[in-house]
Amino acid sequence: MNLVISRGTWRKIWNFVLFQIGWFACILGAAHHQIGLALAISLICIGIYLWLHQNARGEHELLLKVFIYGLIADTILVQLGWIRFESDFPFAAISPVWMWALWLVFATTLKESMAWLQGKNGLAAVLGAIAGPLCYEAGVRLGAASWPSSDDQIFALIYLAVVWAIAMPVFLFFAKEKN
């Protein structure tokens, strides 16, 4: 029995590991007001991803599209008063910069560790509707944000389920390699 792991599988594993590092860096950095460190770690993770990909322009476009979606989705959440982010730099009225980095780090997974979802839009939507809100709840529990009230939490989690159910198939469409 040969248990050799292919180069592509290693890339997916490292991509997943780098995403986890970036996610925890952003969340814990926000919770402990260490935004500079969080951004530096996130930029390293994103830089490694871009360095490994030959189509730099396509990768930049993917990251930009996911970033814009995330910025709008999170700013709506803030504007509705359903969440309060710690370390709300640059402005309290919009999504904070560490969330921008988090969306970008997440975008790096779409062609690598989450590529197995390509063509499975229903599953991607269901997983997004579950995992997206759970990630925000985890961030709240780790101190990176707070729900102003239990009603706000309920509305926010429903909103996030919809946002992520839409986002995952759309992001995977954006990530689809153009031949």
Secondary structure, DSSP 8 states (H G I E B T S, - for coil): ------HHHHHHHHHHHHHHHHHHHHHHHHHTT-HHHHHHHHHHHHHHHHHH-S-HHHHHHHHHHHHHHHHHHHHHHHHTTS-EESS--S-TTS--HHHHHHHHHHHTTTTTTTGGGTT-HHHHHHHHHHHHHHHHHHHHHTTSEE-SSHHHHHHHHHHHHHHHHHHHHHHHHHHS---
